[in-house]
Protein backbone atom coordinates (compact mmCIF):
# COMPACT_ATOMS: atom_id res chain seq x y z
CA UNK A 1 0.00 0.00 0.00
CA UNK A 2 2.86 2.41 0.82
CA UNK A 3 5.64 0.87 -1.29
CA UNK A 4 7.04 2.89 -4.17
CA UNK A 5 6.03 1.55 -7.57
CA UNK A 6 3.22 -0.52 -6.07
CA UNK A 7 5.51 -3.29 -4.72
CA UNK A 8 3.92 -5.54 -2.11
CA UNK A 9 5.60 -6.27 1.18
CA UNK A 10 4.34 -9.33 3.09
CA UNK A 11 5.76 -8.17 6.41
CA UNK A 12 4.03 -4.83 5.95
CA UNK A 13 0.72 -6.55 5.32
CA UNK A 14 1.15 -8.61 8.49
CA UNK A 15 1.75 -5.46 10.53
CA UNK A 16 -1.26 -3.86 8.90
CA UNK A 17 -3.44 -6.84 9.82
CA UNK A 18 -2.23 -6.59 13.41
CA UNK A 19 -3.18 -2.92 13.47
CA UNK A 20 -6.60 -3.79 12.10
CA UNK A 21 -7.17 -6.31 14.90
CA UNK A 22 -6.04 -3.79 17.50
CA UNK A 23 -8.36 -1.13 16.06
CA UNK A 24 -11.30 -3.56 16.12
CA UNK A 25 -10.63 -4.37 19.79
CA UNK A 26 -10.37 -0.70 20.66
CA UNK A 27 -13.60 0.06 18.85
CA UNK A 28 -15.43 -2.56 20.93
CA UNK A 29 -14.09 -0.98 24.12
CA UNK A 30 -14.89 2.57 23.10
CA UNK A 31 -18.09 3.79 24.74
CA UNK A 32 -18.76 6.50 22.15
CA UNK A 33 -17.12 8.19 19.21
CA UNK A 34 -15.22 11.43 19.62
CA UNK A 35 -16.32 14.21 17.32
CA UNK A 36 -14.91 16.80 14.99
CA UNK A 37 -17.95 19.06 15.32
CA UNK A 38 -19.30 18.02 18.72
CA UNK A 39 -18.29 15.65 21.51
CA UNK A 40 -20.89 13.13 22.73
CA UNK A 41 -18.85 12.38 25.87
CA UNK A 42 -18.65 16.08 26.71
CA UNK A 43 -22.42 16.41 26.28
CA UNK A 44 -22.96 13.53 28.71
CA UNK A 45 -20.58 15.16 31.17
CA UNK A 46 -22.60 18.39 31.13
CA UNK A 47 -25.78 16.50 32.05
CA UNK A 48 -24.04 14.85 35.01
CA UNK A 49 -22.92 18.13 36.63
CA UNK A 50 -23.89 18.38 40.27
CA UNK A 51 -23.63 14.63 40.85
CA UNK A 52 -20.12 14.74 42.25
CA UNK A 53 -16.74 15.61 40.85
CA UNK A 54 -16.07 14.19 37.45
CA UNK A 55 -12.93 12.09 37.28
CA UNK A 56 -10.26 13.68 35.08
CA UNK A 57 -10.11 11.88 31.74
CA UNK A 58 -6.73 10.39 30.93
CA UNK A 59 -5.47 9.99 27.38
CA UNK A 60 -3.71 6.78 26.39
CA UNK A 61 0.00 7.76 26.54
CA UNK A 62 2.65 7.26 23.88
CA UNK A 63 4.80 4.14 24.14
CA UNK A 64 8.37 4.67 25.39
CA UNK A 65 10.41 5.90 22.45
CA UNK A 66 14.16 6.39 22.63
CA UNK A 67 16.50 7.91 20.07
CA UNK A 68 20.11 9.09 19.89
CA UNK A 69 19.67 11.93 17.39
CA UNK A 70 16.60 14.19 17.50
CA UNK A 71 17.29 15.46 13.98
CA UNK A 72 17.34 11.92 12.58
CA UNK A 73 14.29 10.78 14.57
CA UNK A 74 11.95 13.58 13.45
CA UNK A 75 12.76 12.89 9.78
CA UNK A 76 12.55 9.08 9.96
CA UNK A 77 9.23 7.33 9.27
CA UNK A 78 7.58 5.86 12.35
CA UNK A 79 8.49 2.27 13.07
CA UNK A 80 5.97 -0.13 11.58
CA UNK A 81 3.44 -1.31 14.15
CA UNK A 82 4.09 1.69 16.45
CA UNK A 83 1.87 4.76 16.82
CA UNK A 84 3.87 7.77 18.00
CA UNK A 85 1.55 9.76 20.27
CA UNK A 86 2.35 13.44 20.66
CA UNK A 87 0.91 16.67 22.00
CA UNK A 88 0.89 20.06 20.26
CA UNK A 89 0.72 23.18 22.43
CA UNK A 90 0.09 26.70 21.14
CA UNK A 91 1.74 29.67 22.85
CA UNK A 92 -0.15 32.91 22.15
CA UNK A 93 1.38 34.97 24.96
CA UNK A 94 3.19 38.21 24.14
CA UNK A 95 2.54 41.25 21.96
CA UNK A 96 2.73 39.53 18.60
CA UNK A 97 1.98 35.91 19.46
CA UNK A 98 -1.73 36.45 18.96
CA UNK A 99 -0.95 36.79 15.25
CA UNK A 100 2.19 34.65 15.23
CA UNK A 101 1.86 31.92 17.87
CA UNK A 102 4.62 29.43 18.52
CA UNK A 103 3.68 25.75 18.34
CA UNK A 104 5.52 22.98 20.21
CA UNK A 105 5.45 19.22 19.65
CA UNK A 106 6.26 16.85 22.53
CA UNK A 107 5.87 13.13 23.05
CA UNK A 108 2.62 12.62 24.98
CA UNK A 109 3.95 10.56 27.90
CA UNK A 110 5.43 11.14 31.36
CA UNK A 111 8.78 12.33 30.01
CA UNK A 112 7.15 14.82 27.59
CA UNK A 113 10.24 14.79 25.37
CA UNK A 114 10.46 17.86 23.11
CA UNK A 115 10.50 17.11 19.38
CA UNK A 116 9.76 20.20 17.30
CA UNK A 117 8.78 23.87 17.38
CA UNK A 118 7.19 25.92 14.61
CA UNK A 119 6.28 29.53 13.96
CA UNK A 120 4.90 31.58 11.08
CA UNK A 121 7.39 33.98 9.52
CA UNK A 122 6.37 37.64 9.76
CA UNK A 123 7.63 39.05 6.46
CA UNK A 124 6.47 36.54 3.86
CA UNK A 125 4.10 37.12 0.95
CA UNK A 126 2.44 33.76 1.69
CA UNK A 127 2.12 31.76 4.91
CA UNK A 128 5.54 30.33 5.69
CA UNK A 129 6.27 28.33 8.84
CA UNK A 130 9.77 27.54 10.09
CA UNK A 131 10.24 24.23 11.92
CA UNK A 132 13.10 23.77 14.39
CA UNK A 133 14.51 21.10 16.70
CA UNK A 134 15.29 23.84 19.29
CA UNK A 135 12.34 25.53 21.04
CA UNK A 136 14.42 28.70 21.56
CA UNK A 137 15.83 28.98 18.02
CA UNK A 138 13.31 29.53 15.25
CA UNK A 139 15.58 31.37 12.80
CA UNK A 140 15.97 30.43 9.12
CA UNK A 141 19.75 30.59 9.32
CA UNK A 142 20.07 28.71 12.61
CA UNK A 143 21.68 25.29 12.79
CA UNK A 144 18.51 23.89 14.37
CA UNK A 145 16.34 24.67 11.34
CA UNK A 146 14.90 21.29 10.23
CA UNK A 147 12.23 22.19 7.67
CA UNK A 148 9.56 24.59 6.53
CA UNK A 149 5.93 24.71 5.46
CA UNK A 150 5.02 27.03 2.57
CA UNK A 151 1.51 27.85 1.33
CA UNK A 152 0.03 29.35 -1.82
CA UNK A 153 -1.65 32.78 -1.75
CA UNK A 154 -5.07 31.39 -0.78
CA UNK A 155 -3.73 29.17 1.99
CA UNK A 156 -5.29 26.10 0.38
CA UNK A 157 -2.14 24.31 -0.85
CA UNK A 158 1.02 23.70 1.17
CA UNK A 159 4.42 22.14 0.55
CA UNK A 160 6.72 20.75 3.25
CA UNK A 161 10.50 20.92 2.71
CA UNK A 162 13.46 19.64 4.69
CA UNK A 163 16.46 21.82 5.61
CA UNK A 164 18.72 21.21 2.60
CA UNK A 165 19.65 23.74 -0.09
CA UNK A 166 17.35 25.50 -2.54
CA UNK A 167 17.72 23.91 -6.02
CA UNK A 168 19.30 27.13 -7.36
CA UNK A 169 22.18 26.75 -4.89
CA UNK A 170 22.52 22.96 -5.03
CA UNK A 171 25.06 20.85 -6.88
CA UNK A 172 24.32 19.95 -10.52
CA UNK A 173 23.43 16.39 -9.50
CA UNK A 174 20.97 17.76 -6.86
CA UNK A 175 22.47 15.48 -4.20
CA UNK A 176 22.46 18.29 -1.62
CA UNK A 177 19.18 19.89 -2.74
CA UNK A 178 16.19 20.08 -0.43
CA UNK A 179 13.60 17.32 -0.44
CA UNK A 180 9.86 17.80 -0.65
CA UNK A 181 8.41 15.82 2.23
CA UNK A 182 4.68 16.42 1.71
CA UNK A 183 2.02 18.38 -0.13
CA UNK A 184 -1.26 19.30 1.58
CA UNK A 185 -4.32 20.31 -0.42
CA UNK A 186 -7.49 21.68 1.18
CA UNK A 187 -10.62 21.46 -0.94
CA UNK A 188 -12.09 24.92 -1.47
CA UNK A 189 -15.65 25.56 -0.34
CA UNK A 190 -16.73 28.23 -2.82
CA UNK A 191 -20.42 27.45 -2.27
CA UNK A 192 -20.20 27.89 1.50
CA UNK A 193 -21.60 24.42 2.20
CA UNK A 194 -21.51 23.45 5.87
CA UNK A 195 -19.55 20.37 6.89
CA UNK A 196 -16.06 19.14 7.79
CA UNK A 197 -12.97 20.20 5.89
CA UNK A 198 -11.67 17.95 3.14
CA UNK A 199 -7.94 17.57 2.61
CA UNK A 200 -5.53 15.47 0.59
CA UNK A 201 -1.96 14.69 1.63
CA UNK A 202 0.70 13.55 -0.85
CA UNK A 203 3.95 12.11 0.50
CA UNK A 204 6.87 10.32 -1.19
CA UNK A 205 6.56 6.55 -1.44
CA UNK A 206 8.57 4.05 0.59
CA UNK A 207 11.34 1.79 -0.70
CA UNK A 208 11.72 -1.89 0.14
CA UNK A 209 13.93 -0.94 3.08
CA UNK A 210 11.06 1.13 4.55
CA UNK A 211 12.98 4.32 3.81
CA UNK A 212 11.42 7.33 2.10
CA UNK A 213 12.10 7.66 -1.63
CA UNK A 214 13.85 11.06 -1.94
CA UNK A 215 12.16 13.70 -4.10
CA UNK A 216 14.38 16.68 -4.99
CA UNK A 217 12.57 18.69 -7.69
CA UNK A 218 14.51 21.32 -9.64
CA UNK A 219 11.45 23.58 -9.71
CA UNK A 220 7.84 23.74 -8.56
CA UNK A 221 6.87 22.21 -11.92
CA UNK A 222 8.48 18.95 -10.77
CA UNK A 223 7.13 19.12 -7.22
CA UNK A 224 4.48 17.16 -5.37
CA UNK A 225 1.66 19.64 -5.99
CA UNK A 226 2.19 19.62 -9.76
CA UNK A 227 2.57 15.83 -9.82
CA UNK A 228 -0.73 15.52 -7.98
CA UNK A 229 -2.41 18.00 -10.32
CA UNK A 230 -1.21 16.03 -13.37
CA UNK A 231 -2.00 12.69 -11.65
CA UNK A 232 1.61 11.55 -12.00
CA UNK A 233 1.63 9.58 -8.76
CA UNK A 234 4.39 7.04 -9.40
CA UNK A 235 6.45 6.54 -6.20
CA UNK A 236 3.98 8.73 -4.30
CA UNK A 237 1.38 8.01 -1.61
CA UNK A 238 -2.01 9.72 -1.77
CA UNK A 239 -3.83 10.09 1.56
CA UNK A 240 -7.12 11.74 2.53
CA UNK A 241 -8.91 12.79 5.68
CA UNK A 242 -11.35 10.14 6.85
CA UNK A 243 -14.95 11.12 6.20
CA UNK A 244 -16.83 11.60 9.49
CA UNK A 245 -20.20 9.96 9.99
CA UNK A 246 -23.33 11.93 10.83
CA UNK A 247 -24.65 11.35 14.34
CA UNK A 248 -28.40 12.01 14.63
CA UNK A 249 -28.30 12.06 18.44
CA UNK A 250 -25.71 14.85 18.64
CA UNK A 251 -26.58 16.40 15.24
CA UNK A 252 -22.92 16.49 14.28
CA UNK A 253 -20.21 14.79 12.25
CA UNK A 254 -18.25 12.34 14.38
CA UNK A 255 -14.99 10.39 14.27
CA UNK A 256 -13.67 7.79 16.70
CA UNK A 257 -10.37 9.00 18.17
CA UNK A 258 -10.28 6.27 20.84
CA UNK A 259 -10.06 8.73 23.72
CA UNK A 260 -7.24 10.84 22.25
CA UNK A 261 -9.47 13.84 21.41
CA UNK A 262 -11.87 15.38 23.92
CA UNK A 263 -13.13 18.67 22.45
CA UNK A 264 -15.06 19.57 19.32
CA UNK A 265 -13.19 21.48 16.63
CA UNK A 266 -13.24 21.90 12.87
CA UNK A 267 -9.50 21.17 13.07
CA UNK A 268 -10.02 17.59 14.25
CA UNK A 269 -9.20 15.05 11.55
CA UNK A 270 -7.80 11.62 10.72
CA UNK A 271 -5.62 10.79 7.70
CA UNK A 272 -6.04 7.41 5.97
CA UNK A 273 -5.27 5.56 2.73
CA UNK A 274 -8.21 4.67 0.50
CA UNK A 275 -7.18 0.99 0.51
CA UNK A 276 -7.42 0.68 4.31
CA UNK A 277 -9.71 3.15 6.08
CA UNK A 278 -9.12 1.47 9.44
CA UNK A 279 -5.38 2.15 9.46
CA UNK A 280 -4.93 5.68 10.83
CA UNK A 281 -1.75 7.18 9.37
CA UNK A 282 -2.23 10.37 11.39
CA UNK A 283 -4.83 11.94 13.64
CA UNK A 284 -5.06 15.40 15.16
CA UNK A 285 -7.57 16.93 17.54
CA UNK A 286 -8.26 19.39 20.35
CA UNK A 287 -8.02 18.54 24.05
CA UNK A 288 -7.93 22.13 25.44
CA UNK A 289 -8.05 25.71 24.14
CA UNK A 290 -4.37 25.68 23.20
CA UNK A 291 -3.57 21.96 23.36
CA UNK A 292 -4.02 19.23 20.75
CA UNK A 293 -3.04 15.60 20.37
CA UNK A 294 -1.16 14.48 17.27
CA UNK A 295 -0.56 10.79 16.61
CA UNK A 296 1.24 9.41 13.58
CA UNK A 297 2.21 6.01 12.21
CA UNK A 298 4.24 4.51 9.37
CA UNK A 299 4.97 5.79 6.74
CA UNK A 300 4.77 9.29 8.22
CA UNK A 301 7.51 11.08 10.17
CA UNK A 302 7.26 13.76 12.87
CA UNK A 303 8.15 16.67 10.57
CA UNK A 304 5.48 15.65 8.05
CA UNK A 305 2.81 15.21 10.74
CA UNK A 306 3.69 18.46 12.55
CA UNK A 307 3.65 20.41 9.28
CA UNK A 308 0.21 19.02 8.41
CA UNK A 309 -1.01 20.12 11.84
CA UNK A 310 0.47 23.61 11.32
CA UNK A 311 -1.34 23.89 7.99
CA UNK A 312 -4.65 23.29 9.77
CA UNK A 313 -4.07 26.36 11.98
CA UNK A 314 -3.55 28.66 9.01
CA UNK A 315 -6.54 30.77 7.98
CA UNK A 316 -8.55 29.36 5.04
CA UNK A 317 -11.44 31.63 4.18
CA UNK A 318 -12.27 29.64 1.03
CA UNK A 319 -12.34 26.30 2.90
CA UNK A 320 -14.69 27.12 5.76
N, C-alpha and C positions, 0 to 999 in steps of 0.2 A: 504493500500500500504506500510506503514512504520511500521505497528504493528508487534510485535514479534509473531511468530507462525502462521502468516497469518490471524489474527483476523481482522474483519472489524469494523470500528468505524464510525457511521453515522455522528457525528459532524465533524469528520475529512474530510469526503467526501463533506460535505456542504462547509467547508472552502476551500477545493480544487476547488470546482465549482466556488466559488467567485473569487478565484485567476485566474481561466481560463477566466472568464468574464472580469476581469481587464486587463489581458494580451491581450485579443482580442481588447479591446478598445484602449489600448496603441499602438497595431500594426497598427490600422487604422490611428492613429495620427502621427505615425512615418513617416517621409518623405523618409528615406532610411535606409537600414540596415548598422550597423557598421560591421567592418571586422576584421578577425584574421590575414589576410595576406595583406590586403590593406583597405583603408578607403575611400569609395565613397564620403562622405561629405568633407573630406580633399582635395580630387582631385578637387571637385567643387570650394573649397575655393581658390585653387591655380590659377584657371582660372579667378577668379574675382579680382585678385590683381590689384591695380591701380585704382579701381573704388570706392575708399573711404575706410575708416578704417572698418575692419570687427569687428562686435560686438563680444565681448568675450562670448564664449559658456558656459552656466551654466549647471552643472549636477544636476539632481533631488536630493535633500538632503535626509538624513536619517530622519525618524520620530523621535520625541523626545523620548528618552529612558532613564529611570531613574532606578538606582539600588543602594542598600545599600552596598553590598559586591562585589568588582570587581572580587575576586577569584571565588565566586559562579556564577556570571553572565557569565564569559567567558567559564565556563564548562557546563552551562545549555543550552539545546536546545532552539533555537529561539521560541518565542511565535507563536502559529499557527495564520496565517493570517497576520503576520508582516514580512517584509523584512528588515533585519538589514544592512544598507548601510555604508560601511567603506572605508577608504583609507589607502593604504600601501605606505610608503615612504622608500627609500633605501639610506642609508648614506654610501658613499664610500670615505669620506674624511679621511686623515691620512695615515701613512706609510703602514699599513697592511690592511686597509679597502678596498683596491682594490681587495684583495683576500678574505677577510673576512668582508664583509659589515654587518652593523647592519640594521635590518628591523623593522619598527614601524607600529603598527596598531592603528588607531584612528577612532572614529565615524565620518562619513563624513557629518557634519552639522556645524552650527555656533560655537557651543561650542568646537568641535574637541576634545572630551573626549578621553584620552589615554586608550587603552585596553591592548595591548601586545607588547612585543619586542622580537626579535629573532636574534640569531647569530650562525654561524657555529663554532664548536669547532676546535681548531688548531691542537691538538695532538690526532687525532682519525684515526684508520685504515680505517674507512668508513665515509661518510658524516654524521655528527651528529650535529643537531641544538638544542640549548637550548632555551626554551621559558619562558619568565618571565613577571610578572605583574608590574615590576619596570624597567623603561627605563635606569636606572643607575646601575642596579644590574643584571648581566647576568652570575652569577656563579652557578655551579652545587650544591654547598652546601648552597647557600643563601636561606633565608626563603621566597623569592619571586619567586623561581623556581616553575613553574606551569605545565611543561610538556616538552617533547622532541620529536624530529623527527629523526629517525635512518634509514639509507639506507643500501642496500646490496653493494657489491663491485663494481657493474656496475653502480649503481645509477639509477636503473630501478624499484626497489621495495622499498617502505618505510613503516615504522610502526610508529604510533603516540601513545605515552604513556602519562599518567598523572604523577603526582609528588609523588605517593606512593612508597612503598618499592619494591625492586627487589624480585622476588619469593624466592630466596635463603635466604633472610633475613626476610621473612614474617612469620607470625604465621602459625601453621599447617593447620588451617581452611582457610587460604588465605584471611581473612577478611581485612587485612591491606596491601595486595599486590597491586601493580600497576595495573591499568586497561589499556587495549589496546583500544584506542579511534577510530582508523582508520587504514586502510591499503591502500596504493596507488600503483597502478601497471601501469607502462608505457609500452606500446607495443613496442618491439624492432623493428628497421627498418634495418634488416641485408642486405636487397637488395638495400638500398639507395633510395627508392622511394620517390619522392617529394609529399608533402601534409601535412596537419595538424597533430599534435601529436594525439595519441589515448591513453586514460587513463581510468582506472577502479578504483573506490573508494568503499571500503567495510567498513561499519560502523555497530556498534551494533544496533539491532532492538529496537523498542520502546514498552514499556508496555502500559497497558490500561490507566495508569495515565499520559501518555505522558512523562514518564521519561525513560532515557536510560537503557537498560538491561545491567548490569555490566558484563564485560568479563575479568576475571583475570586468564590467562593461567599460568600453572606451568612451561612451557617451550615453545620454539618457535614451537614445534611440535603441540601445542594446540592453537596456535595463529591465527590471522585473515588471514595471508598470506597462511598458510598451510590449513586452512579450505576452503579458496577460491580455492586453487589448487586441493583439493580433492572433491570440490563441495559439501561440508557440510555446507549449508547456512541457517540452521535452526536458527531463532532468529537474523539473519543478514540482512542487506540491501545492495543490489548491485546497484551501480550507475555508470554511464558512462558519458564521455563528449559528448555533443550534436554534431552530425555530421554537419559541415558547408555545405552550399549549394554553388555551383559554379556559379559565376556571370560572364556572358560573356562580359558585358560592361566594367568591371574593370579587367577581367581576373584574378580573385582571389576567394578564398573561403571566404564566408561571414557569419556572425551571426548577429542577431538583439539584441543589448545590450540596446535598448531604451534610447540612449543618455548617458549612463554611461561609455562608452569607446570611446575614440576619436583618438587613434593612432593604426596603424597596428603593430602586434607583433605575433610571433609564440607562445607566452605565453598566448595569449587571449583564454579563453575557458569558457564554460558553463557546469554545471553538472546537469544531469537529471536522472529520473527513467524511465525505458523502458515502464512502464504502463501509463505514462503521460509526454510526451515530451514537453508540454507547461508549466509545473510547474518547474521553475528554482530553484533547491535546492541551487546552488551556482554559481556565475559568477565572473570572474576575468579578468582584462584587463588594458592596458596601457593608461595613459592620459598625461604623460610627460616622459622625459628620466629616471627619478628616482621616478616616482609616478604612482600608479596603484589604480584602484577601486576594492574593494572586497565586494560583497553583498552575504549574506547567509540567508536562511530561514529554517523553521522546516523541518526535524528533526536535522539539523546541529547546532553545537555550534561554538563559536568564535575560540576556540583552534583548533578544527578540520579544520575549514576553513582556518585559518592562516597557519597551518602546510601544508595543501595542496598547498597553494600559495608558501610557502618556498620550497617545493619539486620541483616546476616548475622552480625556479631559479637555482637549482643545475645542473651542467653539465651532459649531457646525450649523449655521442658520438654515442651510438648505437640506439638512438631514433630520431636523426635528419635526 
